[in-house]
């Protein structure tokens, strides 16, 4: 009997902790990046190649391999990272640029305040034109909580097309936006906003939309 009571106590404790995380009264506290102005370039993207942690609960909890999903890195130091080759399409549906995106779970993430932070690094290349190197911070906690709540309700994965603005304003004076550039973009400054759009059948579980404001003197 004591063992049963102990097990029930543990299960109730785990359930209470999960409920507090999902229904955290202190969330949201992370400020969206903002400042991307009207008239900025907007591209839809999908992964031509993807390897690493996907933005799903199974990946974040490190158990996706037991369900035969994911193509993650299992070596120490890179297990919480991802690399993708992306095709960026303009509003006419034409491929306009090629990008690589590297992401890593931030060491400063704090689930107690609703921050599942991801550091992101983009290289965007326009053929015969130039390139920009972008640095940003993303928060995927709203995505994960919606997935977990949907799972607890027995609703399955997020519906295709569910959209989240995940780019947030990093704390302190950390660099955000364009950090490097080449070609006709040499010397450019600017910001960008990344939107996560659920697509369960894609390699990463999502496609996206990136809005770039590029200012060239």
Buried (B, 14 or more C-beta within 10 A) or exposed (E): EEEEEEEEEEEEEEEEEEEEBBEBEEBBEBEBBEEBEEEBBBBBBBBEEBBBBBBBBBBBEEEBEEEEBBBBBEEEEBBBBBBBEBBBBEEEEEEBBBBBBBBBBBEEBEBEEBBBBBBBBBBBBBEEEBBBBBBBBBBBBBBBBBBBEBEEEEEEBBEEEBEBBBBBBBEEEEEBBBBEBBEEBEEBBBBBBBBBBBBEEBBBBBBBBBBBBBBEE
